[in-house]
Amino acid sequence: MELTAERTERTERATEAAPARPTGRRDTDGMAVASFVLGLVGLLVLNLFLGPVAIVLAGISLWRGTTRKGRALLGLGLGVADLVVLATLVSMDDTVSWGLAG
């Protein structure tokens, strides 16, 4: 009986001492920043992959109510721009891929 009481007491102390993980705002702010960075990098490389990822991250962060709405909207715009740049360059080359070398 003493062991059970001691275990229960230890468990209660451990749960009280453990800091609560902040969720919500901080995660959505990080997603907004990541969306912006990925959209910006996607203009130069891997725009077929990074553009949609930037769009999805921006959409999720806006839906969850980020405090960095401007950054998320820029990420959304840059993600769309990635896909527009890809479509333009692919149509100019008449191929499914594009390169700067020609």
N, C-alpha and C positions, 0 to 999 in steps of 0.2 A: 504494500500500500504506500509506503514511504517513497519507493522508487517512482511510482506513478505520479504522486504529488510533486516530486522533484522535477520530473520531466515536464509536467504541465507548467510549473513555475518557470523553467528554463525557456520553454516555448513562448510563454507570454512575454518574457523579457526580450527575447529575440525579435518578436514581432513589433514590440514597442520601440526598440532601438533602430530598427531598419527604416531608413528614410523612404518616404513615398516617392516614387518615380514621377516626375512631372510629365504629364501627357497633354495632348491637345495643342495648345498654342505654339509651344516650342517645336513640336514635330511639324506642324503645318508651315511655320516660318522657315524651317529648314528645307521643306519641299519646295517652297516658293523660290528660295535662293538657288537650289539645285536645278529647278526648271529654267531659271534665267541663265545659269552657267552652261547647262547642257544645250540650250537653244543657241547660245552665242558660239560655243565650240562647234555645234552642228552646222553652222554656216560654212565652215571650212572643211570639215572631215566627217564622215559617217552620217551624213544628214538623213539617210534612209532609216537609220536606227535612232539617232539622237532626237530628231524632230518629233516623232510620235511620243517618245519618252518624256520630252519637255512638255508636250501638250497634256499628257495624262497627269504628270506631277502638278502642273499649274491648275488643272481642273479640280484635282483632289484638294489641293490647298485652298482654292477659292471656295469650294463646297464646304470645307470644314471651318471656314471663317478665319483665315490668316490675318494677322495685323499688317502684313506686307503685301497688300493688294496690288500696289504698283509693280512690285517685283514679279508677282505671279502673272500679272497681265502682260508684262514685258516678255516673260518666259513663254507665255501662250502665243504671243505675236511672233517671237523668234522661232518657235517650233513650227508654226504655219509657214513662216518665211523659209525655213529649211526645206520644207516639202515643195514650195514654189520654186526655189532655186534648183532643186533636183529635177523637177518636171521641166523647167526651162532648159537646163543643160542636156537632159536626156533627149528632148525634142530637137535640139540643135544638132546633136550627134547621130540621131536616129538609131540609138542603141539602148540597151537596158542599163548601161553603166556610163559613167563619164569620167574624164580625166582632164587635167589642165594641159598635158603635153600635146593633146590633139590627136 
